[in-house]
Amino acid sequence: MKNLKIHIALFFSMVLLSCQSSVPGMAGTSPPSNKAWNELLKANVSADGKVNYKGFIKEKAKLEAYVKSISENAPDRKTWSKNEQLAYWINAYNAFTVKLIVDNYPVESIKDLGPKLKIPMIKDVWHYKFFKIGGEDSSLDEIEHSILRKEFEEPRIHFAINCASVSCPPLLNEAFEADTIDAQLDKVAKGFINDSSRNKITAESAQVSSIFSWFKGDFTKNGDLIDFLNKYSTTKIKSSAKVSYLDYDWNLNE
């Protein structure tokens, strides 16, 4: 009977652990300061999102100090607010993406880094575990898909995280902050959707970024894609409008 109780206890412990979030976290942490990241962005990213990677290289020590603070201060899910966690993960994604380019510069496209790095057993560069979060090896793919998309169900994150490419939503030249993140997410959503170099929208037609095809499910949980676009588009799209998707330019966003 005693052994049976032990086995039952172990079983329920395993079930409990399997139900817990896979999001890496740390107890007793506080949100790291984004002052250095904010300064780096303002100095090296233009208003339209062009990135001066050579400028980041000159300030590489400052960038590395910031990403170190990100690595060592993963969110405490019990004490951090949702907005603190969301801002943390967006900044982490963007900062580590910049670091990836800086560490391998010059490069024509982030997609070239998969073959260039010759890392075995990875699908693409986004699965490359080149940094740690809370002591765990992590990748950009994990931040985007296992954390941001899964934990927050916030479609505007697709306009906030930057994949270092021309067709990506522009890298915002300021850090995301918990106190202002809702306004910042609205800003990047409006900016991206109304950017005629990335989306060509009329009342009768919506030629939009492939992002809206790849992640269509994220944008259509409360209506169709046109409903979502019309929340932010300055040109109102008719419900009968034809929707098509533009080719994606993966060249470096510099």
Secondary structure, DSSP 4 states (H G I P E B T S, - for coil): -HHHHHHHHHHHHHHHHHHS------TT--PPP-HHHHHHHHHHB-TT--B-HHHHHHTHHHHHHHHHHHHT----TTTS-HHHHHHHHHHHHHHHHHHHHHHH-S-SBGGGHHHHHT-TT-SSGGG---EEETTEEE-HHIIIIIIIIIII--GGGGGTS--SBTTSPPPPSS---GGGHHHHHHHHHHHHHT-TTT-EE-SSEEEE-THHHHTHHHH-TTS-HHHHHHHH-SSPPPTT-EEEE-----BB--
